[in-house]
Structures are given as C-alpha cells and as structure tokens.
C-alpha cells in the first residue's frame, strides 16, 4: 500500500505524548518539531489516526515542503505537487494560510497564489476549465515558517480532534478534551486507581479518564472530512470502526468521582458523560470544595482544573480554593494531586512545591501543570 507523510498537530508542550500515541498505532515517526509530529503512513493510517489519537489536534496529509521567498517560487513549486492524487474534479476545496517570520507575510496573497496554482494543475490534469465544487471537501493549508512553505490537506475536517461529540454542555474556560487526555497520560494515573475531580465543570477530566480506562476510541462516534474522500474506501472506515468498537474493555469498571459546587453544572456533566457512553462509571455529586472529602481508599488521584479569576475579589476566592485543596489532600497523604491552572502563585497558595511542573497552553491561555506524585503503592504479593 502506498505510503506518504502525515502530520499530527498538537498543543505546544505535549508533543511527546502524541508521538507515543502515533508509535503505539504502529507508525514510524519521521521527526518532531514544536506542535507537529511527522510520520509515515497509508490510507489506513489516516483512518486510525483520526479514530484513535487522543491528544492530537488534527491529522494533516503533507503534500510538499520547500523554500519560498517570492510569490513566483510559491506558485511554481505548488503547481508541481500531485494534487490530482487527492482532489477530485468535483471537489470543493479551500486554502487557509499562516506565516511566521517569512518574507511572504501577506496570508491572503499566499492563499490566492496557492489556490491559483492548484486550479491550474487540476485544469490541465482533468482537462476542464470549470469546477462544480459539489463533491467532497478538502482544506489545503499553506504554512510559512522562516521562508519554508509546508503544504498540507486536512484529513480531520472543520472540527478538530478535540470535538469528540460528547460535550453537549460546556462551561467558561473549559479544558480541551485533547489536552485533558494528554495530561492524564503524562501523569502516573492508571485504570484501577481511584480518580476524583472536585472542580469537574463539564466533566472533561473524568470523562476522558473513563474513556482511557475503557479503551474507547475518542473518534469512534464522529465523522471526519476524509470519510467522504474516494481514495479511502468506505468499507475501510466501517471495518476499523467495528474493530474499535470491539476493542472496548467491557470488563473494566473504573472508579471515578466528580463534583462541583453548582447543581446545574453537575446535571450537564452527567449528560456529557452519558453521551460519551461512560455515565455509569462516574459518580457525580454537588458539593463545595471546603465541605467535600476524598473518596474512600488509598493511593487515589485528584485531577482538576480549578477556577481562576482576574478581579481582586475573584483572586481571593481562588486563593481560598487552593488552600482548601491542600486541606483536602492532607486528609490522606497517600493521594496524588495533578492540577492545571493559570494562577502563577499556585505553589505558594497551596503551600507546597510541586514534584514537577510543565508549561502549557489551554487554547491561548498560558497555564502550568503542577504534579504532586504522592507515594508509590506497595507491591502486592502475587501469591
């Protein structure tokens, strides 16, 4: 089967997680750069990547990469790429662009040049002058970084991979599903360990944890742009979806708790969990942090995205929450804490230095992932 280069894009700082996910699918990673994991795959890899990658934002088909300092260079090298291998005569295709530290800084002009070159190529190949644009959709992106142009076709579509389809209700400043999945995989949490989110909001952390524990493919119940591409047989999509469905661990019963101070928020989170087919594995309840307690059991994990505010009144409330969080964890020293927050003074307000920190972005918001490992559970006697 013919192979080509694919690019899994991701949030800056979690490239290692996505690389591991790609390798676990069985594909060789070509190289890793900021926000990009390039690997070798085939049409089956397009399907599997969209169905199974938990932490990537999109899966792009790489068409070419070259230096372009002038519009002439951009046009001449774009027209040489084999666009007819993918874009059909009736296809509807658009061109998006971005430019960073490049001579060609006008994004609209770059998009127009690339579109013109592709149309010229397709007109000559298909021997037609006018395109109906009634067929499958293809989104081409021209990305310029330090005068290096990378041209790709988006296999994922309008909605990125974080749009699992289960989040019917959301809250202010929610954590992206892909980032939540990455943080879970960065941590030492594993299925079988107790999991608790005391600021669950729309339920993203507990839902993603349940999906990981149950081995539910994150893209199982949604569609992608490449589902309509004739180059990828419909039967292949059906076959690999069926395999993903059969891969769900029906025996696994994760122990997951989630709470929030607002009753309506909990009701919405329950609906989201039900839409993700994991509602029966998450125990939701309404309670403020200072009145809650850790679930019964040792060596559990508190995983959370506490609220944070910019106004003085909100800041005081946030500080109080951080102190209450420390009080909660102190009730059982065997528990671990993993929290992501935009608050820059979290360690001081929590009253303890983290074992490890990682700078990330939640959307465009700079955040820090604080990791308090907790003690390692004792090894059980196999006998």
C-alpha positions in Angstrom: 0.0 0.0 0.0 1.3 3.4 -0.9 2.7 5.5 1.9 3.1 9.2 2.5 3.9 11.7 5.2 1.3 12.6 7.8 1.4 15.4 10.4 -0.3 15.2 13.7 -0.6 18.7 15.1 -0.8 19.3 18.8 -0.7 21.8 21.6 2.9 23.1 22.3 4.4 21.1 25.1 2.7 17.7 24.7 4.5 16.5 21.5 6.0 13.5 23.4 2.5 12.3 24.3 1.3 12.4 20.7 4.5 10.8 19.5 3.9 7.9 21.8 0.3 7.6 20.6 1.4 7.5 16.9 4.0 4.9 17.7 1.5 2.8 19.6 -0.6 2.7 16.4 2.4 1.2 14.7 3.8 4.0 12.6 7.3 5.3 12.4 7.8 8.9 13.5 9.9 10.8 11.0 10.6 13.9 13.1 9.1 16.0 15.9 9.0 19.8 15.9 7.0 22.3 18.0 3.4 21.3 17.7 4.0 18.8 14.9 4.7 15.0 14.8 5.5 13.9 11.2 5.2 10.2 10.5 4.9 7.7 7.6 1.5 6.1 6.9 -1.0 5.0 4.4 -4.8 5.5 3.9 -5.4 3.1 6.8 -3.2 5.4 9.0 -5.4 8.3 8.1 -8.4 6.4 9.5 -6.7 5.0 12.6 -5.1 8.3 13.4 -8.4 10.2 13.4 -10.2 7.4 15.3 -7.5 6.8 18.0 -5.3 9.8 18.6 -6.4 11.2 21.9 -4.1 14.2 22.3 -3.5 15.5 18.7 -5.5 18.4 17.3 -5.6 17.4 13.7 -4.2 14.9 11.2 -2.7 16.5 8.1 -1.6 14.9 4.8 1.7 16.5 3.8 1.8 17.4 0.1 5.2 19.1 0.0 7.7 21.4 1.7 10.1 23.9 0.0 11.7 27.3 0.4 9.7 30.2 -0.9 10.8 33.8 -0.7 8.8 35.1 -3.6 5.2 34.6 -4.9 6.8 33.1 -8.1 8.6 30.5 -6.1 5.5 29.7 -4.2 3.4 29.3 -7.3 6.0 27.3 -9.3 6.6 24.8 -6.6 3.0 24.4 -5.6 1.9 23.6 -9.2 4.5 20.8 -9.3 2.8 18.9 -6.5 0.5 15.9 -7.3 -2.8 17.5 -6.2 -4.8 15.3 -8.5 -3.9 12.3 -6.4 -6.3 13.6 -3.8 -8.5 16.4 -5.1 -11.2 15.1 -7.4 -12.7 17.0 -10.4 -15.9 18.0 -8.5 -14.2 18.6 -5.1 -14.8 21.7 -3.1 -11.5 22.9 -1.8 -10.4 26.0 0.2 -7.0 27.3 1.1 -6.1 28.5 4.6 -2.7 30.1 5.5 -0.4 31.3 8.1 3.0 33.0 8.0 5.6 33.4 10.7 9.0 35.2 10.3 8.8 34.9 6.5 9.3 37.2 3.5 5.8 36.3 2.3 3.9 37.7 5.2 0.6 38.5 3.4 -1.6 35.5 4.2 -4.4 36.4 1.8 -1.9 36.7 -1.1 -0.3 33.4 -0.2 -3.7 31.7 -0.1 -4.6 33.1 -3.5 -1.3 32.1 -5.1 -1.6 28.5 -3.8 -5.3 28.3 -4.9 -4.4 29.5 -8.4 -1.5 27.0 -8.7 -3.7 24.1 -7.6 -6.5 25.1 -10.0 -4.0 25.3 -12.9 -2.7 21.9 -12.1 -6.1 20.3 -11.9 -7.4 22.0 -15.0 -4.5 20.6 -17.0 -4.8 17.1 -15.5 -8.6 16.7 -15.8 -8.8 18.8 -19.0 -11.6 21.0 -17.6 -11.9 24.8 -17.2 -14.6 25.0 -14.6 -15.1 23.0 -11.3 -18.5 22.3 -10.0 -17.3 22.1 -6.4 -20.2 19.7 -5.4 -18.0 16.8 -4.3 -16.1 16.1 -1.1 -14.4 18.9 0.8 -10.6 19.3 1.0 -9.0 22.0 3.1 -5.5 22.9 2.0 -3.2 24.9 4.3 -0.1 26.8 3.3 2.1 27.3 6.4 5.2 29.5 6.1 7.8 29.4 8.8 11.1 31.2 8.2 10.5 31.1 4.4 9.9 27.3 4.4 6.4 26.6 3.0 4.6 23.4 4.1 1.5 22.5 2.1 -1.0 20.0 3.6 -4.5 18.8 3.3 -6.6 18.5 6.4 -7.9 14.9 6.8 -9.8 15.7 10.0 -12.1 18.5 8.8 -13.8 21.6 10.2 -13.9 20.3 13.8 -10.6 19.4 15.3 -10.0 16.1 17.1 -10.9 17.7 20.5 -14.5 17.7 19.3 -15.3 14.2 20.5 -19.1 14.8 20.2 -20.0 14.2 23.8 -19.7 17.7 25.2 -23.3 18.9 24.7 -22.9 21.4 27.5 -19.8 23.4 28.4 -18.6 25.9 31.0 -16.5 29.1 30.9 -12.8 28.4 30.0 -13.2 24.6 29.7 -10.1 22.5 29.2 -9.8 21.0 25.7 -10.5 17.3 25.5 -7.3 16.6 23.8 -5.2 18.4 26.4 -7.1 16.7 29.2 -6.3 13.3 27.6 -2.6 14.3 27.3 -2.3 15.3 30.9 -3.9 12.1 32.1 -1.3 10.2 30.0 1.6 12.4 31.4 0.5 11.5 34.9 1.0 8.3 36.8 -2.7 7.6 36.9 -3.7 4.2 35.6 -7.0 2.4 35.4 -7.8 0.7 38.7 -6.6 3.7 40.7 -9.3 5.9 42.3 -9.9 9.2 40.4 -11.5 12.3 41.7 -12.1 15.8 40.1 -13.6 18.3 42.7 -14.0 21.0 40.0 -15.4 18.9 37.2 -17.2 21.6 35.3 -18.4 20.0 32.0 -16.8 16.7 33.1 -13.9 16.6 30.7 -11.3 15.1 33.0 -13.4 12.3 34.4 -14.9 11.5 31.0 -11.5 11.3 29.3 -10.2 9.2 32.2 -13.2 6.8 31.8 -12.6 6.6 28.0 -8.9 5.8 28.6 -9.8 3.1 31.2 -12.4 1.6 28.9 -10.2 1.8 25.8 -12.8 3.8 23.9 -11.5 5.3 20.7 -12.1 9.1 21.0 -13.2 9.4 17.4 -15.4 6.4 17.4 -18.8 8.3 17.2 -17.9 11.2 14.9 -17.3 11.9 11.3 -14.2 13.4 9.5 -13.6 15.2 6.2 -11.7 12.2 4.8 -14.7 9.9 5.4 -16.0 11.3 2.1 -12.8 11.0 0.1 -12.9 8.4 -2.6 -9.3 7.5 -2.0 -10.3 5.9 1.3 -12.8 3.0 0.8 -15.9 3.4 2.9 -15.5 -0.3 3.8 -12.2 0.5 5.5 -13.8 3.1 7.7 -16.6 0.7 8.7 -14.1 -2.1 9.3 -11.8 -0.1 11.6 -14.7 1.5 13.4 -16.0 -2.0 14.1 -12.6 -3.1 15.4 -12.5 0.0 17.6 -15.9 -0.9 19.0 -14.8 -4.5 19.7 -11.7 -3.1 21.5 -13.7 -1.5 24.3 -12.9 -3.2 27.6 -16.3 -4.2 28.8 -14.9 -5.8 31.9 -13.2 -2.7 33.2 -15.1 -0.7 35.8 -13.2 2.4 36.6 -13.6 4.1 40.0 -14.2 7.8 39.1 -15.8 10.6 41.2 -16.6 14.1 40.1 -18.1 17.1 41.9 -18.8 20.7 41.5 -20.4 23.5 43.6 -23.2 24.1 41.0 -26.1 21.7 40.6 -26.8 22.6 37.0 -23.2 22.1 36.1 -23.3 18.6 37.5 -26.5 17.8 35.6 -24.9 19.0 32.4 -21.7 17.0 33.2 -23.9 13.9 33.7 -25.4 14.4 30.3 -22.0 14.8 28.7 -20.8 11.5 30.3 -23.9 9.7 29.1 -23.2 11.0 25.6 -19.7 9.5 25.8 -21.1 6.2 27.0 -19.3 6.4 30.3 -22.0 7.8 32.5 -22.4 4.6 34.6 -18.7 4.7 35.6 -18.6 8.3 37.1 -20.2 9.2 40.4 -21.2 12.9 40.2 -22.3 14.9 43.2 -22.8 18.6 44.1 -20.7 19.9 46.9 -18.4 22.9 47.6 -14.7 22.0 48.0 -14.5 23.0 51.7 -17.3 20.6 52.5 -16.1 17.6 50.4 -13.8 14.8 51.4 -11.6 12.3 49.5 -13.4 9.2 48.3 -12.7 6.1 50.5 -9.5 4.3 49.5 -5.7 4.9 49.4 -3.4 5.9 46.6 -6.0 7.8 44.6 -5.6 10.8 42.3 -7.1 14.2 42.5 -7.1 15.7 38.9 -8.5 19.1 38.4 -8.7 22.4 36.6 -9.6 24.9 39.4 -11.3 28.2 38.5 -9.2 31.3 38.4 -10.1 35.0 38.2 -8.6 38.3 37.3 -10.5 40.7 39.6 -9.4 41.2 43.2 -12.5 39.6 44.6 -12.1 36.5 42.4 -8.4 36.2 43.3 -9.2 36.0 47.0 -11.7 33.2 46.3 -9.1 31.4 44.2 -6.5 31.6 47.0 -9.1 30.2 49.3 -9.8 27.3 46.9 -6.1 26.5 46.7 -5.8 26.4 50.5 -8.9 24.2 50.7 -7.4 21.9 48.1 -4.4 21.4 50.3 -6.6 20.7 53.3 -8.4 18.1 51.3 -5.2 16.3 50.2 -3.8 16.4 53.7 -6.6 14.1 54.9 -4.9 11.2 53.1 -1.2 11.6 52.4 -1.3 8.6 50.0 -3.2 10.5 47.4 -1.6 12.4 44.4 -2.6 15.7 43.0 -2.4 16.9 39.4 -3.8 20.3 38.6 -3.6 22.7 35.7 -4.1 26.4 36.4 -3.3 29.9 35.0 -2.6 31.1 38.6 1.1 31.9 38.8 1.2 31.6 42.6 -0.3 28.2 43.0 2.5 26.6 44.8 2.7 29.4 47.3 -1.0 29.4 47.9 -1.2 25.6 48.1 1.7 25.6 50.5 3.9 23.0 48.9 6.3 22.8 46.0 5.3 20.5 43.1 7.4 17.4 42.3 7.2 18.5 38.6 5.8 21.4 36.6 5.1 21.8 32.9 4.3 25.0 31.0 1.4 24.6 28.5 -1.4 26.4 26.7 -5.1 25.8 27.2 -6.2 27.3 23.9 -4.5 30.7 24.0 -4.3 30.8 27.8 -0.8 30.1 29.3 -1.1 27.6 32.1 1.1 25.4 34.3 0.5 21.7 35.0 1.5 21.1 38.7 2.3 17.4 39.6 2.4 16.1 43.1 3.2 12.5 42.7 2.3 11.0 46.1 3.8 7.8 47.4 4.0 4.6 45.3 1.5 1.9 46.2 3.2 -1.1 47.8 3.7 -4.1 45.6 1.1 -6.8 46.2 2.1 -10.4 46.7 1.3 -12.3 43.5 0.6 -15.4 45.6 
